[in-house]
Amino acid sequence: ELRKKYGNPVVVMNLVKRKEKRRHESLLHDQFLKAINYLNQFLPPSEHIAYLSFDVARCNKASTVSSNVLTKLEEIGFKAVQAHGWFQ
C-alpha cells in the first residue's frame, strides 16, 4: 500500500486533458476525479488523497520560454516533496 511505503499525503496527478472540442480524454478526467472523491469519503481528512489536475496540452499551448511544461511540473513536484518532508 502506498501509505505504508511513502506515508501521507498520497498525491495523485491527473495529466488527462480537461477541455477539448470533442469530449474524449475529458470524460476520463471527470471519472478519475469522481473515483478519488469516492475513495476520500472512506478516509479520515488527514489521510485524504491529494488530487492535482494538470492539462499538459493546454499548458504547452500557453507556454512561453520562461514558463514551459517541465518548469510547471518541476514546481508541482517540488511542492509534493515538501508536503512529504522528504530530503529535509
N, CA, C and O atoms as CSV, one atom per row, in Angstrom:
chain,resi,resn,atom,element,x,y,z
A,1,GLU,N,N,0.842,-1.182,0.000
A,1,GLU,CA,C,0.000,0.000,0.000
A,1,GLU,C,C,0.888,1.247,0.000
A,1,GLU,O,O,1.927,1.279,0.660
A,2,LEU,N,N,0.475,2.257,-0.736
A,2,LEU,CA,C,1.263,3.487,-0.870
A,2,LEU,C,C,1.483,4.183,0.463
A,2,LEU,O,O,2.563,4.719,0.712
A,3,ARG,N,N,0.485,4.179,1.309
A,3,ARG,CA,C,0.609,4.870,2.600
A,3,ARG,C,C,1.695,4.242,3.465
A,3,ARG,O,O,2.465,4.953,4.112
A,4,LYS,N,N,1.760,2.925,3.478
A,4,LYS,CA,C,2.772,2.238,4.289
A,4,LYS,C,C,4.173,2.522,3.760
A,4,LYS,O,O,5.113,2.721,4.529
A,5,LYS,N,N,4.294,2.537,2.454
A,5,LYS,CA,C,5.612,2.714,1.853
A,5,LYS,C,C,6.090,4.161,1.896
A,5,LYS,O,O,7.253,4.422,2.202
A,6,TYR,N,N,5.192,5.108,1.589
A,6,TYR,CA,C,5.605,6.502,1.437
A,6,TYR,C,C,5.025,7.452,2.471
A,6,TYR,O,O,5.542,8.557,2.637
A,7,GLY,N,N,3.973,7.060,3.170
A,7,GLY,CA,C,3.337,7.957,4.138
A,7,GLY,C,C,2.311,8.866,3.481
A,7,GLY,O,O,2.022,8.749,2.290
A,8,ASN,N,N,1.770,9.768,4.277
A,8,ASN,CA,C,0.758,10.715,3.794
A,8,ASN,C,C,1.402,12.053,3.495
A,8,ASN,O,O,2.421,12.373,4.107
A,9,PRO,N,N,0.879,12.827,2.614
A,9,PRO,CA,C,-0.291,12.582,1.791
A,9,PRO,C,C,0.066,11.787,0.541
A,9,PRO,O,O,1.174,11.893,0.017
A,10,VAL,N,N,-0.889,10.991,0.074
A,10,VAL,CA,C,-0.759,10.356,-1.231
A,10,VAL,C,C,-1.222,11.404,-2.237
A,10,VAL,O,O,-2.329,11.932,-2.126
A,11,VAL,N,N,-0.385,11.698,-3.205
A,11,VAL,CA,C,-0.703,12.722,-4.198
A,11,VAL,C,C,-0.930,12.040,-5.547
A,11,VAL,O,O,-0.062,11.325,-6.048
A,12,VAL,N,N,-2.098,12.269,-6.120
A,12,VAL,CA,C,-2.447,11.720,-7.427
A,12,VAL,C,C,-2.464,12.877,-8.413
A,12,VAL,O,O,-3.103,13.902,-8.177
A,13,MET,N,N,-1.758,12.700,-9.514
A,13,MET,CA,C,-1.710,13.756,-10.516
A,13,MET,C,C,-2.348,13.261,-11.807
A,13,MET,O,O,-1.912,12.269,-12.391
A,14,ASN,N,N,-3.369,13.957,-12.235
A,14,ASN,CA,C,-4.098,13.612,-13.445
A,14,ASN,C,C,-3.566,14.474,-14.590
A,14,ASN,O,O,-3.666,15.700,-14.551
A,15,LEU,N,N,-3.007,13.829,-15.599
A,15,LEU,CA,C,-2.427,14.547,-16.737
A,15,LEU,C,C,-3.323,14.513,-17.971
A,15,LEU,O,O,-2.887,14.856,-19.070
A,16,VAL,N,N,-4.562,14.103,-17.791
A,16,VAL,CA,C,-5.510,13.985,-18.896
A,16,VAL,C,C,-6.085,15.358,-19.230
A,16,VAL,O,O,-6.273,16.196,-18.348
A,17,LYS,N,N,-6.359,15.577,-20.512
A,17,LYS,CA,C,-6.932,16.857,-20.954
A,17,LYS,C,C,-8.245,17.139,-20.238
A,17,LYS,O,O,-9.066,16.243,-20.037
A,18,ARG,N,N,-8.428,18.398,-19.858
A,18,ARG,CA,C,-9.670,18.799,-19.196
A,18,ARG,C,C,-10.687,19.348,-20.173
A,18,ARG,O,O,-11.884,19.098,-20.038
A,19,LYS,N,N,-10.219,20.093,-21.153
A,19,LYS,CA,C,-11.135,20.730,-22.101
A,19,LYS,C,C,-10.706,20.400,-23.515
A,19,LYS,O,O,-9.534,20.514,-23.875
A,20,GLU,N,N,-11.677,19.989,-24.301
A,20,GLU,CA,C,-11.422,19.691,-25.706
A,20,GLU,C,C,-12.720,19.845,-26.475
A,20,GLU,O,O,-13.806,19.799,-25.898
A,21,LYS,N,N,-12.600,20.025,-27.773
A,21,LYS,CA,C,-13.792,20.244,-28.595
A,21,LYS,C,C,-14.713,19.031,-28.562
A,21,LYS,O,O,-15.918,19.164,-28.350
A,22,ARG,N,N,-14.146,17.863,-28.770
A,22,ARG,CA,C,-14.914,16.620,-28.677
A,22,ARG,C,C,-14.455,15.904,-27.417
A,22,ARG,O,O,-13.267,15.633,-27.240
A,23,ARG,N,N,-15.393,15.607,-26.556
A,23,ARG,CA,C,-15.027,15.020,-25.266
A,23,ARG,C,C,-14.581,13.562,-25.422
A,23,ARG,O,O,-15.386,12.668,-25.683
A,24,HIS,N,N,-13.295,13.357,-25.256
A,24,HIS,CA,C,-12.732,12.014,-25.235
A,24,HIS,C,C,-11.961,11.855,-23.930
A,24,HIS,O,O,-12.401,11.167,-23.009
A,25,GLU,N,N,-10.807,12.501,-23.870
A,25,GLU,CA,C,-9.986,12.431,-22.666
A,25,GLU,C,C,-10.666,13.106,-21.484
A,25,GLU,O,O,-10.520,12.655,-20.348
A,26,SER,N,N,-11.398,14.166,-21.732
A,26,SER,CA,C,-12.035,14.885,-20.623
A,26,SER,C,C,-13.066,14.017,-19.903
A,26,SER,O,O,-13.340,14.242,-18.725
A,27,LEU,N,N,-13.638,13.034,-20.591
A,27,LEU,CA,C,-14.534,12.080,-19.924
A,27,LEU,C,C,-13.763,11.277,-18.882
A,27,LEU,O,O,-14.260,11.029,-17.783
A,28,LEU,N,N,-12.555,10.875,-19.235
A,28,LEU,CA,C,-11.704,10.159,-18.280
A,28,LEU,C,C,-11.340,11.050,-17.104
A,28,LEU,O,O,-11.317,10.609,-15.956
A,29,HIS,N,N,-11.058,12.312,-17.409
A,29,HIS,CA,C,-10.715,13.271,-16.360
A,29,HIS,C,C,-11.821,13.341,-15.317
A,29,HIS,O,O,-11.552,13.267,-14.118
A,30,ASP,N,N,-13.052,13.481,-15.763
A,30,ASP,CA,C,-14.193,13.602,-14.848
A,30,ASP,C,C,-14.375,12.338,-14.013
A,30,ASP,O,O,-14.638,12.419,-12.813
A,31,GLN,N,N,-14.236,11.175,-14.640
A,31,GLN,CA,C,-14.416,9.913,-13.919
A,31,GLN,C,C,-13.289,9.672,-12.916
A,31,GLN,O,O,-13.515,9.118,-11.840
A,32,PHE,N,N,-12.090,10.087,-13.271
A,32,PHE,CA,C,-10.954,9.943,-12.368
A,32,PHE,C,C,-11.168,10.786,-11.111
A,32,PHE,O,O,-10.907,10.330,-9.999
A,33,LEU,N,N,-11.640,12.003,-11.294
A,33,LEU,CA,C,-11.931,12.871,-10.159
A,33,LEU,C,C,-13.025,12.267,-9.284
A,33,LEU,O,O,-12.929,12.304,-8.057
A,34,LYS,N,N,-14.056,11.716,-9.901
A,34,LYS,CA,C,-15.126,11.069,-9.133
A,34,LYS,C,C,-14.587,9.892,-8.323
A,34,LYS,O,O,-14.999,9.681,-7.182
A,35,ALA,N,N,-13.673,9.131,-8.906
A,35,ALA,CA,C,-13.092,7.981,-8.213
A,35,ALA,C,C,-12.294,8.422,-6.988
A,35,ALA,O,O,-12.383,7.795,-5.932
A,36,ILE,N,N,-11.523,9.488,-7.121
A,36,ILE,CA,C,-10.745,9.995,-5.984
A,36,ILE,C,C,-11.682,10.503,-4.897
A,36,ILE,O,O,-11.464,10.230,-3.717
A,37,ASN,N,N,-12.713,11.232,-5.277
A,37,ASN,CA,C,-13.692,11.721,-4.300
A,37,ASN,C,C,-14.390,10.563,-3.598
A,37,ASN,O,O,-14.650,10.628,-2.396
A,38,TYR,N,N,-14.691,9.515,-4.335
A,38,TYR,CA,C,-15.324,8.331,-3.756
A,38,TYR,C,C,-14.411,7.698,-2.707
A,38,TYR,O,O,-14.860,7.380,-1.606
A,39,LEU,N,N,-13.144,7.516,-3.040
A,39,LEU,CA,C,-12.198,6.921,-2.092
A,39,LEU,C,C,-12.008,7.799,-0.865
A,39,LEU,O,O,-11.904,7.292,0.252
A,40,ASN,N,N,-11.961,9.106,-1.063
A,40,ASN,CA,C,-11.746,10.027,0.055
A,40,ASN,C,C,-12.874,10.000,1.073
A,40,ASN,O,O,-12.650,10.316,2.242
A,41,GLN,N,N,-14.078,9.632,0.661
A,41,GLN,CA,C,-15.188,9.621,1.610
A,41,GLN,C,C,-15.011,8.537,2.676
A,41,GLN,O,O,-15.649,8.601,3.727
A,42,PHE,N,N,-14.157,7.548,2.422
A,42,PHE,CA,C,-13.914,6.476,3.377
A,42,PHE,C,C,-12.660,6.706,4.216
A,42,PHE,O,O,-12.334,5.901,5.088
A,43,LEU,N,N,-11.969,7.789,3.954
A,43,LEU,CA,C,-10.720,8.083,4.660
A,43,LEU,C,C,-10.905,9.256,5.608
A,43,LEU,O,O,-11.690,10.162,5.332
A,44,PRO,N,N,-10.182,9.243,6.728
A,44,PRO,CA,C,-10.218,10.429,7.588
A,44,PRO,C,C,-9.582,11.608,6.852
A,44,PRO,O,O,-8.710,11.408,6.006
A,45,PRO,N,N,-10.003,12.823,7.162
A,45,PRO,CA,C,-9.469,14.000,6.448
A,45,PRO,C,C,-7.942,14.072,6.414
A,45,PRO,O,O,-7.367,14.542,5.432
A,46,SER,N,N,-7.292,13.616,7.464
A,46,SER,CA,C,-5.828,13.681,7.496
A,46,SER,C,C,-5.178,12.720,6.501
A,46,SER,O,O,-3.992,12.848,6.198
A,47,GLU,N,N,-5.952,11.757,5.992
A,47,GLU,CA,C,-5.411,10.771,5.060
A,47,GLU,C,C,-6.009,10.878,3.660
A,47,GLU,O,O,-5.824,9.980,2.838
A,48,HIS,N,N,-6.718,11.959,3.385
A,48,HIS,CA,C,-7.320,12.123,2.058
A,48,HIS,C,C,-6.257,12.112,0.969
A,48,HIS,O,O,-5.130,12.567,1.165
A,49,ILE,N,N,-6.644,11.586,-0.167
A,49,ILE,CA,C,-5.776,11.565,-1.340
A,49,ILE,C,C,-5.788,12.966,-1.946
A,49,ILE,O,O,-6.844,13.506,-2.273
A,50,ALA,N,N,-4.606,13.539,-2.088
A,50,ALA,CA,C,-4.498,14.872,-2.694
A,50,ALA,C,C,-4.574,14.707,-4.211
A,50,ALA,O,O,-3.822,13.928,-4.797
A,51,TYR,N,N,-5.475,15.436,-4.831
A,51,TYR,CA,C,-5.716,15.315,-6.270
A,51,TYR,C,C,-5.263,16.581,-6.975
A,51,TYR,O,O,-5.678,17.686,-6.625
A,52,LEU,N,N,-4.412,16.407,-7.966
A,52,LEU,CA,C,-3.952,17.527,-8.785
A,52,LEU,C,C,-4.263,17.226,-10.243
A,52,LEU,O,O,-4.025,16.118,-10.722
A,53,SER,N,N,-4.785,18.199,-10.927
A,53,SER,CA,C,-5.076,18.052,-12.344
A,53,SER,C,C,-4.182,19.011,-13.115
A,53,SER,O,O,-4.112,20.199,-12.801
A,54,PHE,N,N,-3.506,18.491,-14.116
A,54,PHE,CA,C,-2.601,19.314,-14.911
A,54,PHE,C,C,-2.762,18.943,-16.376
A,54,PHE,O,O,-2.407,17.837,-16.785
A,55,ASP,N,N,-3.287,19.848,-17.152
A,55,ASP,CA,C,-3.514,19.627,-18.579
A,55,ASP,C,C,-2.239,20.010,-19.330
A,55,ASP,O,O,-1.979,21.187,-19.577
A,56,VAL,N,N,-1.460,19.008,-19.684
A,56,VAL,CA,C,-0.170,19.227,-20.337
A,56,VAL,C,C,-0.343,19.934,-21.680
A,56,VAL,O,O,0.404,20.861,-21.993
A,57,ALA,N,N,-1.313,19.506,-22.464
A,57,ALA,CA,C,-1.521,20.103,-23.789
A,57,ALA,C,C,-1.869,21.580,-23.677
A,57,ALA,O,O,-1.348,22.405,-24.428
A,58,ARG,N,N,-2.737,21.907,-22.750
A,58,ARG,CA,C,-3.140,23.308,-22.569
A,58,ARG,C,C,-1.960,24.159,-22.093
A,58,ARG,O,O,-1.758,25.275,-22.571
A,59,CYS,N,N,-1.192,23.626,-21.157
A,59,CYS,CA,C,-0.022,24.353,-20.660
A,59,CYS,C,C,0.995,24.548,-21.779
A,59,CYS,O,O,1.615,25.606,-21.885
A,60,ASN,N,N,1.163,23.535,-22.603
A,60,ASN,CA,C,2.114,23.619,-23.708
A,60,ASN,C,C,1.707,24.690,-24.713
A,60,ASN,O,O,2.563,25.397,-25.245
A,61,LYS,N,N,0.411,24.816,-24.976
A,61,LYS,CA,C,-0.074,25.848,-25.902
A,61,LYS,C,C,0.133,27.247,-25.336
A,61,LYS,O,O,0.437,28.184,-26.074
A,62,ALA,N,N,-0.034,27.381,-24.034
A,62,ALA,CA,C,0.064,28.687,-23.394
A,62,ALA,C,C,1.489,29.027,-22.972
A,62,ALA,O,O,1.742,30.119,-22.463
A,63,SER,N,N,2.415,28.103,-23.179
A,63,SER,CA,C,3.778,28.281,-22.680
A,63,SER,C,C,4.540,29.370,-23.408
A,63,SER,O,O,4.358,29.619,-24.600
A,64,THR,N,N,5.391,29.997,-22.640
A,64,THR,CA,C,6.393,30.907,-23.181
A,64,THR,C,C,7.742,30.287,-22.855
A,64,THR,O,O,7.808,29.228,-22.232
A,65,VAL,N,N,8.792,30.927,-23.265
A,65,VAL,CA,C,10.127,30.390,-22.996
A,65,VAL,C,C,10.370,30.276,-21.499
A,65,VAL,O,O,10.979,29.307,-21.045
A,66,SER,N,N,9.906,31.245,-20.729
A,66,SER,CA,C,10.154,31.243,-19.290
A,66,SER,C,C,9.165,30.377,-18.514
A,66,SER,O,O,9.366,30.125,-17.326
A,67,SER,N,N,8.113,29.926,-19.164
A,67,SER,CA,C,7.091,29.151,-18.465
A,67,SER,C,C,6.664,27.968,-19.324
A,67,SER,O,O,5.655,28.040,-20.026
A,68,ASN,N,N,7.429,26.878,-19.269
A,68,ASN,CA,C,7.066,25.726,-20.079
A,68,ASN,C,C,6.522,24.597,-19.207
A,68,ASN,O,O,6.460,24.719,-17.984
A,69,VAL,N,N,6.137,23.519,-19.839
A,69,VAL,CA,C,5.511,22.397,-19.145
A,69,VAL,C,C,6.439,21.808,-18.092
A,69,VAL,O,O,6.021,21.558,-16.961
A,70,LEU,N,N,7.687,21.586,-18.456
A,70,LEU,CA,C,8.616,20.984,-17.499
A,70,LEU,C,C,8.841,21.863,-16.281
A,70,LEU,O,O,8.985,21.356,-15.169
A,71,THR,N,N,8.872,23.165,-16.476
A,71,THR,CA,C,9.024,24.082,-15.349
A,71,THR,C,C,7.830,23.966,-14.410
A,71,THR,O,O,7.998,23.918,-13.191
A,72,LYS,N,N,6.634,23.922,-14.970
A,72,LYS,CA,C,5.422,23.789,-14.149
A,72,LYS,C,C,5.408,22.457,-13.404
A,72,LYS,O,O,5.067,22.407,-12.222
A,73,LEU,N,N,5.779,21.373,-14.097
A,73,LEU,CA,C,5.815,20.063,-13.448
A,73,LEU,C,C,6.868,20.016,-12.343
A,73,LEU,O,O,6.670,19.370,-11.314
A,74,GLU,N,N,7.978,20.700,-12.563
A,74,GLU,CA,C,9.013,20.770,-11.534
A,74,GLU,C,C,8.485,21.479,-10.288
A,74,GLU,O,O,8.749,21.041,-9.169
A,75,GLU,N,N,7.750,22.557,-10.473
A,75,GLU,CA,C,7.157,23.281,-9.343
A,75,GLU,C,C,6.193,22.384,-8.571
A,75,GLU,O,O,6.208,22.359,-7.340
A,76,ILE,N,N,5.365,21.655,-9.295
A,76,ILE,CA,C,4.395,20.766,-8.660
A,76,ILE,C,C,5.116,19.655,-7.897
A,76,ILE,O,O,4.753,19.336,-6.765
A,77,GLY,N,N,6.129,19.076,-8.516
A,77,GLY,CA,C,6.906,18.024,-7.862
A,77,GLY,C,C,7.601,18.520,-6.612
A,77,GLY,O,O,7.641,17.817,-5.601
A,78,PHE,N,N,8.146,19.712,-6.668
A,78,PHE,CA,C,8.820,20.294,-5.510
A,78,PHE,C,C,7.844,20.471,-4.350
A,78,PHE,O,O,8.181,20.181,-3.202
A,79,LYS,N,N,6.640,20.945,-4.648
A,79,LYS,CA,C,5.627,21.119,-3.599
A,79,LYS,C,C,5.212,19.777,-2.994
A,79,LYS,O,O,4.973,19.684,-1.790
A,80,ALA,N,N,5.127,18.739,-3.827
A,80,ALA,CA,C,4.774,17.408,-3.323
A,80,ALA,C,C,5.863,16.872,-2.402
A,80,ALA,O,O,5.565,16.291,-1.359
A,81,VAL,N,N,7.113,17.062,-2.780
A,81,VAL,CA,C,8.230,16.621,-1.941
A,81,VAL,C,C,8.230,17.388,-0.623
A,81,VAL,O,O,8.483,16.805,0.431
A,82,GLN,N,N,7.953,18.674,-0.671
A,82,GLN,CA,C,7.871,19.470,0.556
A,82,GLN,C,C,6.745,18.986,1.462
A,82,GLN,O,O,6.908,18.937,2.681
A,83,ALA,N,N,5.612,18.630,0.882
A,83,ALA,CA,C,4.470,18.157,1.670
A,83,ALA,C,C,4.815,16.871,2.413
A,83,ALA,O,O,4.334,16.647,3.524
A,84,HIS,N,N,5.642,16.029,1.807
A,84,HIS,CA,C,6.050,14.780,2.446
A,84,HIS,C,C,7.159,14.998,3.462
A,84,HIS,O,O,7.319,14.208,4.393
A,85,GLY,N,N,7.917,16.056,3.285
A,85,GLY,CA,C,9.033,16.310,4.184
A,85,GLY,C,C,10.281,15.518,3.816
A,85,GLY,O,O,11.204,15.410,4.624
A,86,TRP,N,N,10.320,14.966,2.614
A,86,TRP,CA,C,11.498,14.220,2.180
A,86,TRP,C,C,12.663,15.174,1.951
A,86,TRP,O,O,12.463,16.337,1.601
A,87,PHE,N,N,13.858,14.684,2.147
A,87,PHE,CA,C,15.097,15.411,1.867
A,87,PHE,C,C,15.227,16.698,2.675
A,87,PHE,O,O,15.882,17.645,2.242
A,88,GLN,N,N,14.614,16.727,3.824
A,88,GLN,CA,C,14.723,17.937,4.656
A,88,GLN,C,C,15.462,17.630,5.930
A,88,GLN,O,O,15.656,18.518,6.761
